Amino acid sequence: MRKKVLVIGAGVAGLSAGSYLQRNSYDTEIFEMHSQPGGVCTAWKRGDYTFDYCIHWLMGTKPDTGFDLLWDELGAFENHDGSSMRIRNFDEFTRMEVPGGEEVCFYADAGRFGAELKRVAPDDGKLIDELVADMEYIARFRVPVATEKQSFFKKTGFFLSNLGVFRRYLKHLRTPLGEYADRWKSKYAKEAFRAVIPPSWSLGSLTMGLAMQHTKAAGYPVGGSLQFAKNIERGYLNQGGRIRYRSKVDEILVKDNRAVGIRLENGDEVFGDYIVSAADGHSTLFDMLDGRYLTPRLKQVYESFPLFPSSVFVAIGVDKDLSHLPHSTFVRTDKPFVLPDESSHNHLSTTVYNFDPTLAPDGKTTVTVILHTWNDSYWQEFADNDRKAYNQLKTEIGERVLEAVDSRFPGLKEATEVIDVSTPYTVKRYTNNWRGSFEGFAPTPITLITRLPKSVPGLQNCHMIGQWTTPGGGIPTAALDGRNLAVDLCKKDKKKFNAKVV
């Protein structure tokens, strides 16, 4: 008989797990609290404009680079009309504004990026040459996905052939970004590196992304995040999978230390052979399981590991063709931009979606600005206590951000038709992500080498996958978690794993 698997969460990890399990003769059902798939891999419409919350670049958009195998198997780039999502690669990763009106351009090509760094940091030539060489080396790495086919000797051969890549990347992984920035003599380089990601995060979280840009292995799928998620959803449903939307799971049902089912917020109970949480890790362990299966190690992780931030996300619909502007700019403000939650920002991470014509009508452009914050409790308490004042505050923040961006790109304000603002409260309301974090545990030198269990310790037939089980997060690792879960369950049930759609 087909075993039944209940999956909590229709984000990329949950959809991937469901898709691979369906093609291996499991009966799956996904339970999602929101009304659409994707989790934080999402977008929404306001008038003529679509505001994309997630993907800026995605590993695996180039054939034979590793994660591309996942996207092919999941049909992630196959649109409902039979067309394929076009992949857009950029000559520039981003532009960073630094004091004195100077800009540092993070070019996609490693050699060109090195030349740009030598322009603004002529006394740091040795560091620059080393960085460029490391990026070119790391760019050779191909993520192993179909490991179920590999023998011990093939796995050993892969490791040995990539030993040089691993050594170089490990050096970056172990180095905090702030420590690395301090090695530079140039004040421009110091600020540019520190502004991209927090100083406590691993340098490797930056250089891996830059390396993938160098080989054009991490482009942007035109159509955006929600289209990408819906493509995976459609592939899952076409295989007979089922999704219950607006179905929040309150509890994982347990009998004799074995997960046997789930209880929904409306009181309904559903039973299955395996329970898979692809949802928020904190709510899974602390709420759905009431903290009963927390090991000392897991408790320590959730108490002490730093998180990815949440964000105040300002989306702007502009009745203007902005094809002449750079697509990504860290706009430097004359004085710190301070949010009501007291988080302070010297840069506004601004994306001009002139590269995706599907997000706005001809002649119009979507623009987004992200301000990261770790003070999620402020927004939760504000919204709970006075929703009218909270909505007014969002309006004021949107106007302030528009003023700041308009001072850098004149003409935006007068052509703006729509402003929409999302806060950490918004993220928690739609995804239930702990503290509104958008990718779980942050990529520090410690967290990136930490392995977290994919099965709940002490509880049979209960598994966890996705952002909260893979520090550093990312859409590709979430999808890979779903595939690997299917491989493991097939092995447990003595089935031959099938990666292709039947």
SVG drawing of the C-alpha trace seen along z (x, -y; Angstrom):
<svg xmlns="http://www.w3.org/2000/svg" viewBox="-12 -65 62 68">
<polyline fill="none" stroke="black" stroke-width="0.4" points="0.0,0.0 1.1,-3.6 2.3,-5.2 0.8,-8.6 3.1,-11.6 1.7,-14.8 3.9,-17.8 3.6,-21.1 4.3,-24.1 4.0,-24.8 7.3,-26.7 10.0,-25.4 11.2,-22.7 7.6,-21.4 6.8,-21.4 10.0,-19.7 9.5,-17.0 5.9,-16.4 7.0,-16.3 9.7,-13.8 7.6,-11.6 4.7,-11.5 6.9,-10.2 8.1,-7.5 4.6,-6.2 3.9,-7.9 0.5,-9.5 1.2,-13.1 -0.8,-16.1 0.6,-19.5 -0.9,-21.8 -0.3,-25.6 -1.4,-28.4 -1.3,-31.0 -3.5,-31.0 -0.7,-30.4 2.6,-28.5 6.2,-29.7 6.4,-30.8 8.8,-33.8 9.6,-33.0 6.7,-35.2 5.3,-38.3 2.0,-40.2 0.2,-42.7 -0.9,-46.2 -2.7,-47.8 -0.6,-47.4 2.5,-46.3 3.9,-43.1 6.2,-43.4 8.7,-40.6 9.9,-39.8 12.5,-37.1 14.7,-36.1 17.5,-38.5 19.8,-35.7 19.3,-31.9 22.0,-29.2 21.6,-26.6 20.3,-28.8 23.1,-27.5 23.2,-23.9 25.8,-21.6 26.4,-23.7 24.7,-21.4 21.4,-22.8 20.2,-23.1 19.4,-19.3 16.9,-20.1 15.1,-22.8 14.9,-20.5 13.4,-17.7 11.0,-20.0 9.9,-21.9 10.7,-25.1 11.3,-27.1 8.4,-25.6 5.5,-28.1 1.8,-27.2 1.7,-28.1 4.5,-25.8 7.2,-28.6 10.3,-28.6 11.3,-31.3 14.0,-33.4 17.2,-33.7 18.7,-37.1 22.3,-37.5 23.8,-40.8 27.1,-42.5 26.9,-44.1 26.1,-42.3 25.4,-45.6 26.7,-49.2 27.8,-50.4 27.8,-54.1 30.5,-55.2 31.4,-58.7 32.5,-61.5 30.1,-60.6 32.2,-57.6 30.8,-54.3 32.2,-50.8 30.8,-48.5 30.6,-44.8 31.0,-43.5 30.0,-39.9 33.2,-39.2 35.9,-38.5 38.7,-40.2 36.6,-43.3 35.7,-43.4 39.4,-43.2 40.1,-46.1 37.4,-48.2 38.7,-47.4 42.2,-48.5 40.7,-51.8 39.2,-52.6 41.8,-50.8 45.2,-51.0 47.1,-50.2 45.4,-46.9 46.7,-45.1 47.7,-41.9 44.4,-41.5 42.6,-42.1 44.6,-39.6 44.0,-37.0 40.3,-37.7 40.0,-37.5 42.0,-34.2 39.8,-32.7 36.6,-33.7 37.7,-32.2 38.7,-29.0 35.4,-28.8 33.4,-29.4 34.5,-25.9 32.5,-24.2 29.6,-22.0 27.1,-21.2 26.6,-17.4 22.8,-16.8 22.2,-13.2 24.4,-11.6 22.1,-8.5 23.7,-7.3 27.3,-7.7 29.5,-4.9 32.0,-5.4 34.7,-5.7 32.9,-8.3 32.2,-10.4 35.8,-10.1 36.9,-11.1 34.6,-14.2 36.1,-15.3 39.6,-14.9 39.0,-16.7 37.5,-19.6 40.0,-19.7 41.6,-23.0 38.1,-24.6 37.2,-23.3 40.4,-24.7 39.9,-28.1 36.2,-28.3 36.9,-27.0 39.3,-29.9 36.5,-32.3 33.9,-30.4 36.0,-30.7 36.6,-34.4 34.0,-37.0 33.3,-39.7 34.1,-42.5 37.5,-41.0 38.2,-40.7 37.1,-44.3 39.5,-45.6 42.4,-44.1 41.9,-46.7 43.6,-50.0 41.1,-51.8 38.2,-53.3 36.0,-52.8 36.7,-49.1 36.1,-48.8 32.7,-50.4 31.7,-48.6 32.3,-45.2 30.8,-46.0 27.6,-47.3 26.8,-44.3 26.3,-41.9 26.7,-42.1 30.3,-42.0 29.7,-38.9 28.6,-36.8 31.0,-34.6 33.0,-36.0 32.1,-32.9 28.4,-33.9 29.5,-36.8 32.2,-35.2 30.2,-32.1 27.5,-34.4 30.1,-36.5 31.8,-33.4 28.5,-32.1 28.0,-35.5 31.4,-35.1 30.3,-32.0 26.8,-33.1 25.5,-30.2 23.2,-32.3 20.9,-34.4 17.4,-35.8 14.4,-33.9 12.2,-36.5 8.7,-36.2 10.0,-36.3 9.6,-34.4 5.9,-33.6 5.9,-32.4 8.9,-30.1 7.0,-28.7 3.8,-28.2 5.7,-26.3 6.9,-23.8 3.4,-23.7 1.9,-22.8 4.4,-20.0 3.5,-18.6 -0.3,-18.8 0.0,-17.2 1.5,-14.2 -1.6,-13.8 -0.4,-15.7 -2.8,-17.7 -2.5,-21.0 -4.8,-22.4 -4.4,-26.1 -5.5,-28.3 -4.8,-25.3 -2.5,-26.2 -1.1,-23.2 -1.3,-23.7 0.0,-20.4 1.9,-17.3 0.0,-14.3 2.2,-11.8 1.6,-8.3 4.3,-6.3 7.0,-8.6 5.8,-8.2 4.4,-11.0 1.0,-9.8 -0.8,-12.9 -1.5,-16.6 -4.2,-18.8 -5.2,-21.9 -6.1,-25.3 -9.8,-24.5 -9.6,-21.3 -9.5,-18.8 -7.2,-15.9 -5.4,-14.1 -3.3,-11.0 -0.4,-9.7 2.7,-7.4 5.2,-10.2 5.0,-13.8 7.4,-16.3 7.7,-19.8 8.9,-22.2 7.6,-25.0 9.3,-27.4 11.6,-25.4 10.9,-27.2 7.1,-26.8 7.6,-23.1 9.7,-22.3 8.3,-24.7 4.7,-24.9 3.6,-21.9 5.6,-19.6 5.3,-21.7 9.1,-21.6 8.9,-17.9 11.6,-16.7 14.2,-19.5 17.7,-18.1 20.1,-20.4 21.9,-21.0 18.8,-22.1 17.7,-24.3 21.2,-25.9 20.9,-26.5 17.6,-28.3 18.7,-30.3 22.1,-31.5 22.4,-31.2 22.0,-34.5 19.2,-34.8 18.8,-36.3 17.0,-39.6 13.5,-40.4 12.9,-43.5 10.9,-46.7 10.3,-46.2 9.1,-49.3 7.7,-48.6 7.1,-51.4 5.2,-51.4 6.6,-54.0 4.8,-55.2 8.1,-55.7 10.6,-53.7 13.7,-53.3 15.8,-51.2 18.6,-53.7 19.2,-53.1 21.4,-50.4 19.3,-47.5 20.8,-47.3 22.3,-50.1 23.1,-50.5 22.0,-54.1 24.0,-55.9 22.1,-58.4 23.5,-61.8 22.6,-60.9 21.5,-57.5 18.0,-56.5 16.5,-55.5 13.4,-53.3 10.8,-53.7 12.2,-50.4 15.5,-52.3 17.5,-50.3 19.8,-52.6 20.8,-52.4 23.5,-54.1 22.4,-52.5 19.1,-51.7 19.3,-48.4 17.4,-49.5 16.4,-47.3 15.0,-48.7 13.2,-45.9 13.9,-47.2 15.1,-43.7 11.8,-42.0 9.0,-43.3 6.5,-40.9 6.3,-42.9 4.9,-46.1 3.2,-47.3 5.2,-48.8 6.7,-52.1 6.3,-51.4 8.7,-50.0 8.7,-48.3 11.2,-49.5 11.9,-48.0 13.9,-49.1 14.9,-46.7 15.8,-47.9 16.9,-45.0 16.0,-44.8 16.2,-42.4 13.7,-44.3 10.6,-42.3 8.9,-42.6 8.5,-46.3 6.3,-45.7 4.4,-42.9 3.5,-44.9 2.7,-48.1 0.3,-46.2 -1.4,-44.3 -2.0,-47.4 -3.0,-50.0 -3.6,-48.7 -4.7,-52.1 -1.5,-53.8 0.6,-50.9 -0.9,-51.4 -0.3,-55.1 3.3,-54.4 3.8,-52.2 2.6,-55.0 5.0,-57.5 7.9,-55.1 7.1,-54.6 7.0,-58.3 10.4,-58.8 12.0,-56.1 10.6,-57.5 12.0,-60.9 15.5,-59.4 15.5,-57.4 14.2,-60.3 17.1,-62.4 19.4,-59.9 17.2,-59.1 15.3,-62.4 11.9,-62.0 10.8,-58.8 8.5,-60.6 6.5,-62.6 5.9,-59.4 5.0,-57.1 1.6,-55.6 1.7,-53.0 3.6,-52.5 3.3,-49.3 5.1,-48.5 5.8,-45.1 7.2,-44.8 8.4,-42.0 4.8,-41.7 3.7,-41.1 6.2,-38.3 5.1,-36.6 1.5,-37.0 1.8,-35.3 4.6,-32.8 4.8,-32.3 8.6,-32.6 10.2,-33.0 11.0,-36.7 10.1,-37.4 13.5,-36.0 13.5,-35.4 16.1,-32.6 16.5,-31.1 20.0,-30.9 22.5,-33.5 25.6,-32.3 28.3,-32.9 31.6,-30.9 30.1,-28.8 26.6,-28.2 27.8,-27.3 29.7,-24.3 26.8,-23.2 24.8,-20.2 21.2,-20.1 19.1,-17.0 16.6,-16.3 14.6,-14.0 13.2,-15.1 15.4,-13.5 13.5,-10.8 10.4,-11.0 9.9,-8.3 8.6,-9.2 8.9,-13.0 11.2,-14.9 12.2,-18.6 13.5,-20.1 14.2,-23.6 15.7,-26.9 15.7,-26.1 17.6,-22.8 20.3,-24.2 22.1,-27.3 22.7,-29.8 19.4,-29.0 18.7,-29.6 16.1,-28.3 18.4,-25.7 19.2,-24.1 15.5,-24.0 14.7,-22.2 17.6,-19.8 16.3,-19.0 13.0,-17.9 14.8,-15.6 17.1,-14.2 14.2,-13.4 12.6,-11.4 15.8,-9.5 16.0,-8.7 12.4,-7.5 12.8,-5.3 15.9,-3.8 14.0,-3.2 11.1,-1.6 13.3,0.4 12.3,-1.4 14.5,-2.4 14.5,-6.2 13.2,-7.6 14.0,-11.3 12.0,-11.6 8.3,-12.3 6.4,-9.0"/>
</svg>
